[in-house]
Amino acid sequence: ANMADIRSEMRLKDAQIRNQINQKLVESGEKEKLQEYLRTRLIESGWKDQLKAHCKEVIRQKGLDHITVDGLVAEITPTARASVPDEVKRDLLQKIREFLAKK
């Protein structure tokens, strides 16, 4: 097998593992708890307010008549993902690890 095949195989395995983890999180009700935790942490960290301000700025720049909700989402998503505080990401990952360790 060549390197491209091996990489492709590994990506597929990663996707399968992520799907299995997601399924366990959903079935146990843990995913909902984690989403609520994440929501709270993002509000506490000021991330939500920053994002709201960014949305307003994008709308101001483009003009309300020249932007759709989908367009706004597409525009802010990279910034939104990149600006999640590292501490929040670490905490969430830790909670997922703890959940998986209990299983």
C-alpha positions as CSV (number, residue, x, y, z in Angstrom):
1,A,0.0,0.0,0.0
2,N,1.3,3.5,-0.8
3,M,1.3,6.4,1.6
4,A,-1.8,8.0,0.2
5,D,-3.8,4.7,0.8
6,I,-2.5,4.5,4.3
7,R,-3.4,8.2,5.1
8,S,-6.8,7.6,3.6
9,E,-7.3,4.5,5.7
10,M,-6.2,6.4,8.8
11,R,-8.7,9.2,8.1
12,L,-11.5,6.7,7.7
13,K,-10.5,5.0,11.0
14,D,-10.4,8.5,12.7
15,A,-13.9,9.3,11.4
16,Q,-15.2,5.9,12.5
17,I,-13.8,6.4,16.0
18,R,-15.2,10.0,16.2
19,N,-18.6,8.6,15.1
20,Q,-18.5,5.9,17.8
21,I,-17.6,8.4,20.5
22,N,-20.3,10.8,19.3
23,Q,-22.9,7.9,19.4
24,K,-21.9,7.0,23.0
25,L,-22.1,10.7,24.0
26,V,-25.6,11.0,22.4
27,E,-27.0,7.7,23.7
28,S,-25.9,8.4,27.3
29,G,-27.2,12.0,27.3
30,E,-23.7,13.2,28.0
31,K,-23.5,15.2,24.7
32,E,-26.4,17.4,25.9
33,K,-24.7,18.1,29.2
34,L,-21.4,18.9,27.4
35,Q,-23.1,21.3,25.0
36,E,-24.8,23.0,28.0
37,Y,-21.4,23.2,29.7
38,L,-19.8,24.6,26.6
39,R,-22.6,27.2,26.2
40,T,-22.1,28.4,29.8
41,R,-18.3,28.5,29.5
42,L,-18.4,30.5,26.2
43,I,-20.7,33.0,27.7
44,E,-18.6,33.3,30.9
45,S,-15.4,33.7,28.8
46,G,-16.9,36.7,26.8
47,W,-16.6,34.6,23.6
48,K,-20.4,35.0,22.9
49,D,-20.3,38.8,23.3
50,Q,-17.1,39.0,21.1
51,L,-18.9,37.0,18.4
52,K,-22.0,39.1,18.6
53,A,-19.9,42.2,18.1
54,H,-18.1,40.6,15.2
55,C,-21.5,39.7,13.6
56,K,-22.6,43.3,13.9
57,E,-19.4,44.5,12.4
58,V,-19.7,42.2,9.4
59,I,-23.3,43.3,8.9
60,R,-22.3,46.9,9.1
61,Q,-19.5,46.4,6.5
62,K,-21.6,44.4,4.0
63,G,-24.9,46.2,4.6
64,L,-28.0,44.5,5.9
65,D,-29.5,44.2,2.3
66,H,-26.4,42.4,1.0
67,I,-26.0,39.6,3.5
68,T,-28.0,36.4,4.2
69,V,-28.0,34.4,7.4
70,D,-26.1,31.7,5.6
71,G,-23.6,34.2,4.3
72,L,-23.1,35.6,7.8
73,V,-22.6,32.1,9.3
74,A,-20.1,31.2,6.5
75,E,-18.2,34.5,7.2
76,I,-18.0,34.2,11.0
77,T,-17.6,30.4,11.5
78,P,-13.8,30.4,11.0
79,T,-13.3,33.3,13.5
80,A,-15.8,31.7,15.9
81,R,-13.9,28.4,15.9
82,A,-10.5,30.0,16.1
83,S,-11.5,32.2,19.0
84,V,-12.7,29.6,21.4
85,P,-10.4,30.0,24.4
86,D,-7.8,27.2,24.7
87,E,-8.8,26.7,28.4
88,V,-12.4,26.0,27.3
89,K,-11.2,23.5,24.7
90,R,-8.9,21.8,27.2
91,D,-11.7,21.5,29.8
92,L,-14.2,20.1,27.3
93,L,-11.6,17.6,26.0
94,Q,-10.9,16.5,29.6
95,K,-14.6,16.0,30.3
96,I,-14.9,13.8,27.2
97,R,-11.8,11.8,28.3
98,E,-13.3,11.3,31.7
99,F,-16.6,10.2,30.2
100,L,-14.8,7.7,27.9
101,A,-12.6,6.4,30.8
102,K,-15.8,5.5,32.8
103,K,-17.1,3.4,29.9
